[in-house]
């Protein structure tokens, strides 16, 4: 805000603003006394007195005399002093005049008449001088009184004082009095000086009033801009309200992240305020429109997503997962086994790059190897294997290293005539193989200090892959059933879904043999909700395949012990024991990963960022 600085001046002496100095000179005039001596041997003396007329610091002095008249033969002579007496009385009656009588002067003459004449002439001269001085002093007094009156009660000065008070009462006006200017003038210059001073006062009054008027206009403009700025900085402004309403609407939409970009303040002058106001309002409107449009698009995308997953709340997309569990390949892990069962055969096989097991390949990098340990029962029986993995180096939870995993397997045969088999890989991420069985497995993880890992809800997930459903002649499916310590979740776009709240499998064929390429309508009764089994032909080659999600489901871990069951089931070959005994393929490979396979169907995400811009007047 601009500030007006004013300076004004007054006119003063130490006793007032204007002093008119009237000069006078001191003059002593003799007062004549006379005496006449006739044949006398002795002189006659008369004393004289002095009258002083004072004007201010200037003295006017006239000399008067008291006389003793002597005539021959003692005849008295009385000169006419009436004019002098009157002049003296007038002088005494005049302000700033002091009358003093000087000693008597003796006047001599050859005759009484001559002496009388001399005395009267002297009286006349004194009266003339006194009258002149009195007249001068009266003029001096009049000029002084006029100056004092001017100084004490001058309408122009009052007008100037009022202008100064008005200026002081006006915001952003600084009033300072400069050094007083002094005018010294004689009697004849008083009126001119008064006029000069009044003219200067008039100029000052006009300048002050004009400056105050200009500043008031600036103040009004500033205050108006401040009021508008306060409105602009609040929801009282329609564009600001529109923006804040859009922000609130976005915050109310589940799944939308709203980021406050902060508030910046632009400081502008009054002259630039309107342009800045328009700019801010345009920005508010643009942001509001953009946020609203993004929300509408997000809602549309979300509905499309929900339609694709059939509005199933047990289904998520890979981009929704917050994963704090890492189970990477453990090529150097050590594993020990404890077996409970009758006549369980145990054999080991070292696998390297390019080797196969159970009819499928294992992805093993160059220079690495793992061991497959098989537990075989030639006759159907339930047996138990405890596998303890130690020396884990690449596994962690919430940044804390996991070094040990204990897996407990209970193997139950699913046929009455075939032996059952369990094969365990020394790298736990490669999982296990089972033949003619269903497997109940528990997992318990341990930190370096020996304490158990306790998974918090929503922070640790296992991806369960290769859950096949074969079509045509091999009509069975592979399943994973969560018993405790976790929750089954489907992946958006996967053929695998959640059944009965805790079982993961595909309800329609998702795997084809090259020789039997074709869809079986028996397993695809509702094409709208069941993709063709060959939608992602060749997806089942491991986690490195970008389409691995198609045969995968998720388990959200919770607690310190995870228990699940895996096996094969189906409509055709599992209805009777005889059919199960003749099942063409009663085998599955289970593996797990913590890298969630990326789905083609992604749940839409939206991040909205906004900022507020305030304005301040500088």
Buried (B, 14 or more C-beta within 10 A) or exposed (E): BEEBEBEBBBBBBEEBBBBBBBEBEEBEBBBBBBBBBEEEEEEBBBBBBBBBBBBBEBBBBBBBBBBBBBBEEEEEBEBEBEBBEEBBEBBEEBEBBBBBBBBBBBBBBEEBEBBBBBBBEBBBBBBBBBBBBBEBBBBBBBBBEBBBEBBEEBEBBEBBBEBBEBBEEBEBBEBEEEEEEBBEBEBEBBBEBBEBBBEBBEEBBEBBBEBBEEBBEBBEBBBEBBEBBEBBBEEEBEBBBBBBBBBEBBEEBEEBEBEEEEEEEBEBEBEBBEEBBEBBBEBBBEBBEBBBEBBEEBBEBBEEBBEBBEEBEBBBBBEBBEBBBBBBBBBBBEBEBEBEEEEBEEEEEEBEEEBEBBEEEBEBEEEBBBBBBBBBBEEBBBBBBBBBBBEBBBBBBEEEBBBBBBBBBBBBBBBEEBBBBBBBBBBBBBBBBBBBBBBBBBBBBBBEEEEBBEBEEEBBBBBBBBBBBBBBEBBBBBBBBBEEBBBBBBBBBBBBBBBEEBBBBBBBBBBBEEEEEEBBEEBBEEEEBBBBBBEBBEBBEBBEBEBBBBBBBBBBBBBBBBBBBBBBBBEEBBEEEEEBBEBEBBBBBBBBBBBBBBBBBBBBBBEBEBEBBBBEBE
